[in-house]
């Protein structure tokens, strides 16, 4: 496993020196993961966001920014949680941020690379970024492992939520598909996040799965952009991985930030 991460380091860089846009990170977790996945994220990439909050189904330590709804305690409540957390950041929070990142608790995010990517876009306009699937809704949706919305997109989503015909509330685990449906109703679609070589910055799969994604029948059929072969799938400006264990997140964080590496400047 260590050799796999070492190989990735040859490809991936942490890009520093970007003009800071404010990023608020929303991390979806659950009681069984509070002391494992959530704690790992707290000690690694979350602190690189301008601010963050965990949303979950039971209380966490009072020192950890979080909000919980004990009645929403299963994966089938994911869509209801998403609706509530995005309503919370607009209706209940005094601070306003340029961008809102939503991540699962098994995702790892290189926040500096996200800042570098977002520097090419206006946070005053509605934007929707993530790994793009090509089913469920026309123009596809961004995978729920990691996706990013500008503040105007979040505000529009909150308005669309008020229309049950366009954005119905229900018990559903696949909240990312419902988010795609609701944003599409307002004319907001996922944008191309690949680099100039066609390599993905956002990844739905584990790195080992990503290497062979080009052979996966589901991915070949449903990915919005055809998967590239092997390491070509990984952009040097990678932003997010999904399906990582806490141990893998810590190893990745150590390799990226603790080892002495030559880091390119933007």
Secondary structure by P-SEA (a helix, b strand, c coil): caaaaaaaaacccccccccccbbbbbbbbcccccccaaaaaaacccccccccccccccccccccccccccccccccaaaaaaaaaaaaacccccccccbbbbbccccccaaaaaaaaacccccccccccccccccccccccccccbbbbcaaaaaaaaaaaacccccccccccaaaaaaaaaaaaaccccccccccccccccccccaaaaaacccccccccccccccccccccccccccccccccaaaaaaaaaaacccccccccc
